[in-house]
């Protein structure tokens, strides 16, 4: 354990130096377009890697394996299925998002509806990004704490500081370049842990025998997770389809063709990656009679790998968490700087503000992570908000010509109030409800309510055909009449 900690700390230090070197060595950002979109100059394969890395974080590397320990192959429905659904929908919409000509979701909604709609929507997007970044900080705190023997608070501060330094000065280009390095490390690490765990567990036959002895008859049936994880499929699937950091990557591509190629490549990469994590957790069920303290992945590394190889895996898993955190922080900063704050600044002042917003959103996310130590709870809060408040007006704005500003504002407001209402119930406030809290029923009801309000209010108020037609013509989904 002493050697493992020593090698891990040395590896973490060298890893941090490498990331800083890459960021500093790369050409500097000269404009806001550079800072948040790398000047739209990066190849689709690099953006695909950062897309994969941005969704392959603490939940993927750690939580999914722990859920698979208990639920077997059905745990693929927790993260794997929502990611695949979201990415498939992105394949269909990527060309239109890239063609529209507006770089952020806020700017898109201002062109489609109004400035007030854009501000309200951007506020919820910022909420989603900051809370999701906080969930990754919880992941790094738990992982560093278990692995290095640090307190939770010290572990969170260490991991967050590393990400903040290279993200603040490297911008989006720095995020992409470091994500490429991080993806290679996480891929090697995930494969090593999977192979070692699967081999020591006796392969698929060993897992099947252990499941039979424990009476888990559906352990190797993927469909067994449908009912348990359906609320996550709906909530995460809808939320991730409109996740601003993915739209940022689509907007950063060189062309709409590159946008589609990026999403297709990512879709087929996710399948083996998530299955590998699920089978790692299932192997842990054979090797450990009870859930190990610190999780399955940490236990496998400590118990079955040499100190040097264990340190390599530590860096790889750290890379997985931090590559997601840097993406979320950069997009949160972009939303705040470009969509919510005043625009009239020269390029030099705009660049300074962009760095300051990165620092600011990091501090807020850090405070949240120190107060709520649950990846699942934080992720649910963020995803529920954006699913019921943003999904309907944002997505239908690309397809339904009759939708207008009043409908969008009413839909966002209704979704927001519904989320706060459910949050109060979850916190113990006695309020009337006929739906089960934090369930698929709650999510479906929220989205349906948002949809009903959007359509009804739009039909009852004056249309905005001129603005809608101009926007839809740019998207290319509909010809102007």
Secondary structure, 3 states (H helix, E strand, C coil): CHHHHHHHHHHHHHHHHHHHHHHHHCCCCCCHHHHHHHHHCCCHHHHHHHHHHHHCCHHHHHHHHHHHHHHHHHHHHCCHHHHHHHHHHHHHHHHHHHHCCCCCHHHHHHHHCCHHHHHHHHHHHHHHHHHHHHHHHHHHHHHHHHHHCCCHHHHHHHHHHHHHHHHHHHHHHHHHHHHHHHHHHHHHHHHHHHHHHHHHCCHHHHHHHHHHHHCCCCCCCHHHHHHHHHHHHHHHHHHHHCCHHHHHHHHCCCCHHHHHHHHHHHHHHHHHHHHHHHHHHHHHHHHCCCCCCCCHHHHHHHHHCCHHHHHHHHHHHHHHHHHHHHHHHHHHHHHHHHHHCCCCCCHHHHHHHHHHHHHHHHHHHHHHHHHCCCHHHHHHHHHHHHHHHCHHHHHHCCCCCCCCHHHHHHHHHHHHHHHHHHHHHHCCCCCCCCCCCCCHHHHHHHHHHHHHHHHHHHHHCCCCHHHHHHHHHHHCCCCCC
